[in-house]
């Protein structure tokens, strides 16, 4: 049968319409919303430094017994517990708050021990079903005293459960971990601080409640951020501590170092608070693409679990790394600002707080918590003492007690008789009645009396704390010291007054390195470097602490030069590729040089002989081979990275020496052979050839001999150093002999002649191991660069020399 629909008239709708003023309704609704956001979501309580959702997470995990000694559980389980019992909001908001409590780069003292992907400063965490968590040790210090009536509880949102209004908080979490939140019409942003420093300030404030800001800042000079970095300028910090509002700049920790053999770079090891490497890299790449930032060759993120943050920014050759770093500070998040707005709930009201206010509120909270805990423990001890005293009365007449109980018709009668006969209270009588007979076996009068005495002493101590404010403050002071000892860590953030810039950073000079005159150096152990000076290099004494110089040429900082190798090649390099080394009063410090083999590609067995300026105005480059060939080739620069300067007649031949000629008068070319023959002749006897030329005969070699040295020297200042080697004798049985002779002792001969003898061999010696001719005084070094003392000069050109005190590896000039 069809149902009859009642008639609906316009009067029915008219009766349900309520006229409401829109402005009043908006005002009322907005105030309710604002109240909910301010008090129930966005702002922390000044006492425990926690927002409601954070407090509920820790309380729920404490109720679930997720302590550090227990295994991790799924974060989804914790989020569900919190959402179902205490926090009726979205699961994503709860999970976000939980994740923040576990992030080491966000919290100075993390409260949750996370297991899994909890994100990074650039990326969010994995879903809650994939991550696990449990309470960390500092979280126990926040919740451990909840069962001792230390704080008030309130009903949860549906009235079926109860939750704490505030946590006991054994340390000042508001300052230590900081907080951030956006409410309606107000916001809060408090930087993290060092626990040890804050505790020291609290302990001082316990004894001196009226301590001023200057005194407190001796203990808390500034924030201590989890990511380290450098705070630049402390005036903003002082303003924030005084008024609750202020700002300061945070700079990344960066240093200039050699990142590749050819380039310097900026290595960033600490970033500003809440700034990630991916964000910085993205900013740098965008600035380089738009040409707002120059001088950067590459950016690499080399962070790992061992070394932590390591962002390497390679600088192009020719650019000043300090100037580039200043640009990075100005244009990227390598320098960031942090605005402090210390707003928190005090007695249920939002309040902007100074440093003194935040410390005072926490101390008042800890004093109250400690007083309530002490009172709770005193009352608990008093209750136990009351029961022990009743047991002592009953145990003396235990037979009468048992007889009274057995003779009573019910428990009420037995209770009344016990109270009447033994003058017990109702609580004592009930305890005796509820006690099983088997428990009486463990009691003895001596044990009960000992427990009674201990309880009386304990109660007296607790009463003294309750009644004496100084004792109460002493307990809080000791507990704070213990917390700092357990959880305190060294300061991570460096505090810098004013700009905090070094002299180089404040005046880094031009962005690009000028094409200024310099010296290019090659040592006998293959180190190359650049000395940025136009002045002549100082002479070095025979006691240099590193190997000797093999080649020294003039150049410019942005100019090209050549590297001559034993394969007859010229390899072009740029002076900017060489590291700059300081010039000391005694010598260039080549310790900061680079290995030439790391800068150029050498073939197997190919050796570097010298550096050449490739100046087209120079007289040319003289080269000599092991087969006695000499060639002078014009120094030119080709549009190549490498080119040949000689065509070898013998495929097995090689260059043994190369020297860039000068306009100096009296400069001769010098050959020294393995059979102790020396030939010097004028450079005028060798005509320049093209690069494809194979040279001309330089010295006439005896059968089995080869050239061991080729170079150039002025007759007036030249010296010759020769050292023999063992021949047919067993190695190590013959001591090498060394001889130093003026070059003028050797007569000049014609090109392609055999020369004259330069060293007389003793019995068992048949060849030279080392020969050298150049501008004196000569200095020698071992193969490792250790200085070796040479003997005094011997005017006899064919002398046998003196026994060597130490084997010589290389010889050079001052």
PEWO-V626605 format. One record per residue. N is the residue number from 1. SS is DSSP state (a for helix, b for strand, c for the rest). PHI is phi in degrees with one decimal (999 if undefined). Layout:
N SS PHI
N SS PHI
This chain:
1 c 999
2 c -70.6
3 c -81.5
4 c -90.2
5 c -85.0
6 c -68.1
7 c -71.9
8 c -113.3
9 c -112.3
10 a -66.8
11 a -65.8
12 a -61.7
13 a -73.3
14 a -63.0
15 c -69.1
16 c -94.4
17 c -85.7
18 c -117.4
19 c -78.3
20 c -129.4
21 c -74.4
22 a -61.2
23 a -62.6
24 a -66.5
25 a -63.7
26 a -63.1
27 a -63.4
28 a -66.4
29 a -66.2
30 a -65.5
31 a -63.9
32 a -65.5
33 a -64.1
34 a -61.1
35 a -61.1
36 a -63.7
37 a -67.4
38 a -67.2
39 a -93.3
40 a -112.6
41 a -142.5
42 a -92.8
43 c -103.6
44 c -84.7
45 b -80.3
46 c -65.6
47 c -77.9
48 c -106.9
49 c 67.4
50 c -114.8
51 c -78.6
52 a -54.4
53 a -66.6
54 a -67.7
55 a -64.3
56 a -68.5
57 a -63.1
58 a -64.7
59 a -65.6
60 a -64.8
61 a -66.7
62 a -66.1
63 a -65.9
64 c -82.2
65 c 62.7
66 c -89.5
67 c -85.4
68 c -59.5
69 c -89.1
70 c -104.3
71 c -75.0
72 c -70.4
73 b -127.1
74 b -60.2
75 a -61.9
76 a -61.2
77 a -67.4
78 a -66.2
79 a -60.1
80 a -62.5
81 a -64.2
82 a -65.8
83 a -68.0
84 a -74.9
85 a -106.8
86 c -128.1
87 c -123.8
88 c -80.5
89 c -131.6
90 c -66.3
91 a -66.3
92 a -65.5
93 a -66.2
94 a -66.9
95 a -65.7
96 a -59.7
97 a -66.5
98 a -63.7
99 a -61.7
100 a -60.0
101 c -67.4
102 c -107.4
103 c -84.0
104 c -69.2
105 c -85.3
106 c -106.6
107 c -101.2
108 c -69.0
109 c -137.5
110 c -55.2
111 c -100.7
112 b -123.6
113 b -93.0
114 b -91.3
115 b -130.4
116 c 121.6
117 c -84.5
118 c -101.1
119 c 85.5
120 c -152.2
121 c -60.1
122 c -102.6
123 c -134.1
124 c -80.7
125 c -80.1
126 c -71.0
127 c -62.0
128 c -63.7
129 c -75.3
130 c -101.0
131 c -103.3
132 b -130.1
133 b -155.5
134 b -160.9
135 b -68.7
136 c -91.7
137 a -57.7
138 a -60.7
139 a -66.4
140 a -64.3
141 a -67.0
142 a -84.0
143 a -119.0
144 c -59.1
145 c -102.1
146 a -64.6
147 a -88.2
148 a -117.7
149 c 55.9
150 c -85.3
151 c -135.5
152 c -82.1
153 b -114.7
154 b -136.6
155 b -64.9
156 c -76.5
157 c -62.9
158 c -108.6
159 c 77.3
160 c -92.5
161 c -128.3
162 b -126.8
163 b -139.4
164 b -72.4
165 c -70.4
166 c -152.8
167 c -88.3
168 c -59.5
169 c 53.0
170 c -76.8
171 c -136.6
172 c -75.1
173 a -62.9
174 a -60.4
175 a -85.6
176 a -66.6
177 c -101.0
178 c 65.9
179 b -166.0
180 b -147.7
181 b -170.0
182 b -120.4
183 c -101.7
184 c -102.1
185 c 80.8
186 c -159.0
187 b -146.8
188 b -133.7
189 b -156.7
190 b -120.4
191 c -79.8
192 c -67.9
193 c -134.3
194 c -81.2
195 a -60.0
196 a -60.4
197 a -68.2
198 a -65.4
199 a -64.4
200 a -61.9
201 a -65.7
202 a -63.6
203 a -64.9
204 a -67.7
205 a -69.3
206 a -61.5
207 a -88.9
208 c -131.2
209 c -59.4
210 c -100.5
211 c -59.2
212 c -83.4
213 a -63.2
214 a -61.2
215 a -66.9
216 a -65.1
217 a -73.3
218 a -68.3
219 a -90.5
220 c -119.3
221 c -72.3
222 c 173.6
223 c -60.8
224 c -129.3
225 c -82.0
226 c -60.1
227 c -91.0
228 c 76.2
229 c 81.2
230 b -130.7
231 b -89.8
232 b -103.6
233 c 86.3
234 c -105.5
235 a -65.8
236 a -65.6
237 a -64.6
238 a -62.5
239 a -62.2
240 a -64.2
241 a -69.2
242 a -85.0
243 a -116.3
244 c 93.9
245 b -135.1
246 b 176.5
247 b -146.1
248 b -149.5
249 b -103.3
250 b -116.1
251 b -112.5
252 c -66.5
253 b -87.6
254 b -135.8
255 b -141.8
256 b -92.7
257 b -150.9
258 b -81.7
259 c -97.2
260 c -138.5
261 c -57.4
262 c -99.6
263 c -130.6
264 b -93.8
265 b -154.5
266 b -106.1
267 b -106.9
268 b -100.3
269 b -108.6
270 b -141.9
271 c -106.7
272 c -59.5
273 c -58.1
274 c 66.9
275 c -107.4
276 c -103.1
277 a -65.1
278 a -63.3
279 a -64.6
280 a -65.4
281 a -61.0
282 a -61.5
283 a -64.6
284 a -62.9
285 a -62.5
286 a -65.7
287 a -67.2
288 a -67.9
289 a -64.3
290 c -87.0
291 c 61.7
292 c -83.9
293 c -133.5
294 c -120.6
295 c 95.5
296 b -104.9
297 b -92.2
298 b -163.4
299 b -131.0
300 b -130.5
301 b -99.5
302 c -107.7
303 c -68.6
304 b -151.3
305 c -69.9
306 c -84.4
307 c -94.3
308 b 74.4
309 c -64.8
310 c -152.3
311 b -103.4
312 b -105.7
313 b -113.3
314 b -78.6
315 b -102.3
316 c -64.4
317 c -62.9
318 c 99.4
319 b -114.6
320 c -79.9
321 a -58.8
322 a -64.5
323 a -69.0
324 a -65.0
325 a -61.5
326 a -63.1
327 a -64.5
328 a -63.9
329 a -60.7
330 a -78.8
331 a -106.5
332 c -126.0
333 c -78.6
334 c -65.4
335 b -128.8
336 b -131.7
337 b -109.3
338 b -130.2
339 b -100.8
340 b -88.8
341 b -139.5
342 c -82.3
343 b -112.9
344 b -150.7
345 b -85.3
346 b -124.0
347 c 54.5
348 c 80.3
349 b -121.7
350 b -67.5
351 b -148.3
352 b -81.6
353 c -118.3
354 c -83.9
355 a -61.1
356 a -62.9
357 a -63.8
358 a -63.6
359 a -67.2
360 a -66.3
361 a -61.2
362 a -65.6
363 a -62.3
364 a -61.0
365 a -65.0
366 a -67.1
367 a -64.6
368 a -67.2
369 a -61.2
370 a -65.3
371 a -64.1
372 a -67.1
373 a -66.0
374 a -64.1
375 a -62.3
376 a -61.3
377 a -67.7
378 a -64.5
379 a -64.6
380 a -66.0
381 a -66.8
382 a -65.4
383 a -63.2
384 a -66.3
385 a -61.4
386 a -61.0
387 a -69.0
388 a -63.8
389 a -63.4
390 a -65.7
391 a -65.0
392 a -61.9
393 a -65.9
394 a -73.0
395 a -71.3
396 a -68.8
397 c -124.2
398 a -61.9
399 a -65.7
400 a -66.9
401 a -61.3
402 a -64.8
403 a -63.7
404 a -63.5
405 a -66.0
406 a -67.5
407 a -87.3
408 c -90.7
409 c -75.4
410 c -150.2
411 a -66.1
412 a -63.6
413 a -66.8
414 a -62.4
415 a -62.3
416 a -63.5
417 a -66.3
418 a -61.7
419 a -63.3
420 a -78.0
421 a -73.7
422 a -105.1
423 c 54.4
424 c -94.3
425 c -82.5
426 a -62.9
427 a -62.9
428 a -65.4
429 a -64.1
430 a -61.2
431 a -61.0
432 a -66.7
433 a -65.8
434 a -77.9
435 c -77.4
436 c -75.3
437 a -61.8
438 a -64.9
439 a -72.3
440 a -67.3
441 a -67.4
442 a -88.1
443 c -91.5
444 c -140.5
445 a -61.7
446 a -62.6
447 a -64.9
448 a -67.3
449 a -67.1
450 a -64.9
451 a -64.7
452 a -61.3
453 a -64.2
454 a -63.4
455 a -66.7
456 a -64.6
457 a -64.8
458 a -62.2
459 a -65.1
460 a -63.8
461 a -64.4
462 a -67.9
463 a -63.4
464 a -65.9
465 a -65.9
466 a -66.9
467 a -86.6
468 c -114.3
469 a -64.4
470 a -64.0
471 a -63.6
472 a -61.1
473 a -65.3
474 a -64.5
475 a -63.2
476 a -62.3
477 a -60.6
478 a -66.0
479 a -67.5
480 a -64.4
481 a -62.0
482 a -67.7
483 a -63.6
484 a -63.3
485 a -67.6
486 a -76.1
487 a -114.1
488 c -69.2
489 c -134.5
490 c -63.5
491 c -62.9
492 c -105.2
493 c -94.2
494 b -86.7
495 b -103.5
496 b -122.2
497 c -70.2
498 c 44.6
499 c -75.9
500 c 71.8
501 c -89.0
502 c -76.5
503 a -60.5
504 a -67.7
505 a -75.5
506 a -73.2
507 c -135.1
508 c -70.6
509 c 82.1
510 c -66.6
511 c -66.9
512 b -99.4
513 c -73.9
514 c -70.7
515 c -82.5
516 c -89.1
517 b -61.1
518 b -156.5
519 b -113.8
520 b -110.1
521 b -121.4
522 b -130.3
523 b -94.9
524 c -70.7
525 c -98.0
526 c 87.8
527 b -88.8
528 b -121.0
529 b -161.0
530 b -126.1
531 b -113.7
532 c -83.5
533 c -155.0
534 c -95.1
535 c -73.3
536 c -62.6
537 c -70.9
538 c -70.3
539 c -66.3
540 c -104.2
541 c -78.2
542 c -73.6
543 c -107.3
544 c -60.7
545 c -92.0
546 c -140.2
547 c -64.8
548 c -83.8
549 b -82.0
550 b -95.8
551 b -151.1
552 b -135.8
553 b -134.5
554 b -85.3
555 b -163.8
556 b -124.8
557 c -61.8
558 c -111.7
559 c -91.1
560 b -94.7
561 b -148.7
562 b -113.1
563 b -114.7
564 b -93.3
565 b -117.0
566 c -67.7
567 c -83.8
568 c 79.3
569 b -104.9
570 b -112.9
571 b -107.1
572 b -82.1
573 b -135.3
574 b -108.6
575 a -60.0
576 a -67.1
577 a -73.1
578 c -91.6
579 c -70.4
580 b -86.0
581 c -119.9
582 c -73.9
583 b -108.6
584 c -88.5
585 c -67.3
586 c -103.9
587 c -170.1
588 b -63.3
589 c -89.1
590 a -79.5
591 a -60.6
592 a -93.2
593 c -75.7
594 b -109.6
595 b -70.2
596 a -61.0
597 a -67.6
598 a -83.6
599 a -101.6
600 c -131.6
601 c -93.8
602 c -109.6
603 c -75.0
604 c -61.4
605 c 83.4
606 c -78.9
607 c -122.1
608 b -85.9
609 b -99.6
610 b -165.7
611 b -104.6
612 b -132.9
613 c -74.7
614 c 58.7
615 c -78.1
616 c -63.8
617 c -87.1
618 c -76.9
619 c -61.9
620 c 132.4
621 b -116.4
622 b -99.5
623 b -130.2
624 b -131.9
625 b -110.2
626 c -66.8
627 c -91.0
628 c 87.6
629 b -88.3
630 b -124.8
631 b -151.8
632 b -115.1
633 b -122.9
634 c -68.8
635 c -77.9
636 c -135.5
637 c -114.7
638 c -96.6
639 c -83.0
640 c -140.4
641 c -85.6
642 b -154.2
643 b -152.3
644 b -86.9
645 c -115.4
646 c -158.2
647 c -106.3
648 c -73.4
649 c -69.6
650 c -103.8
651 c -57.4
652 c -89.6
653 c -75.1
654 c -155.5
655 b -76.9
656 b -113.1
657 b -164.2
658 b -149.4
659 b -149.7
660 b -85.8
661 c -73.2
662 c -124.2
663 c -85.9
664 c -64.6
665 c -74.0
666 c 80.8
667 b -82.9
668 b -116.0
669 b -87.7
670 b -129.6
671 b -110.3
672 b -129.6
673 b -106.8
674 c -68.7
675 c -97.5
676 c 68.6
677 b -108.4
678 b -123.6
679 b -128.8
680 b -125.7
681 b -150.9
682 b -70.0
683 a -66.4
684 a -67.9
685 a -80.7
686 c -119.7
687 c -83.3
688 b -62.5
689 b -125.0
690 c -74.4
691 c -63.3
692 c -81.2
693 c -66.0
694 c -101.8
695 c 82.8
696 b -129.6
697 b -64.8
698 c -104.4
699 b -138.8
700 c -86.8
701 c -96.7
702 c -75.7
703 c -61.2
704 c 82.9
705 c -91.9
706 c -148.0
707 b -79.1
708 b -108.9
709 b -151.0
710 b -141.0
711 b -167.3
712 b -137.2
713 b -158.1
714 b -82.8
715 c -63.9
716 c -69.7
717 c -112.2
718 b -78.0
719 b -131.1
720 b -122.3
721 b -121.4
722 b -130.1
723 b -140.7
724 b -83.6
725 b -132.9
726 b -66.4
727 c -105.2
728 c -78.3
729 c -68.1
730 c -63.0
731 c -56.8
732 c 92.7
733 c -89.3
734 c -113.8
735 c -86.6
736 c -62.1
737 b -114.4
738 b -122.0
739 b -138.1
740 b -116.6
741 b -136.0
742 b -61.3
743 a -63.4
744 a -66.2
745 a -73.6
746 c -104.9
747 c -70.5
748 c -72.6
749 c -126.5
750 c -79.3
751 c -62.1
752 c 72.8
753 b -102.9
754 c -86.2
755 c 80.1
756 b -127.6
757 b -73.4
758 c -115.9
759 c -160.9
760 c -92.0
761 c -81.2
762 c -87.6
763 c -61.6
764 c 88.8
765 b -112.9
766 b -137.6
767 b -159.4
768 b -90.9
769 b -90.3
770 b -147.3
771 b -141.5
772 b -157.1
773 b -142.1
774 b -177.4
775 b -68.0
776 c -85.8
777 c -78.3
778 b -75.9
779 b -127.6
780 b -122.7
781 b -147.6
782 c -74.8
783 c -64.2
784 c -93.9
785 c 97.2
786 c -73.9
787 b -60.0
788 b -125.1
789 c -78.5
790 c -91.4
791 c -73.3
792 c -65.5
793 c -62.6
794 c -114.7
795 c -67.9
796 c -80.1
797 c -70.7
798 c -110.8
799 c -67.8
800 c -88.2
801 c 80.2
802 b -119.8
803 b -57.6
804 c -76.6
805 c -74.8
806 c -153.9
807 c -65.3
808 c -96.6
809 c -98.7
810 b -145.5
811 b -132.3
812 b -144.8
813 b -116.2
814 c -74.3
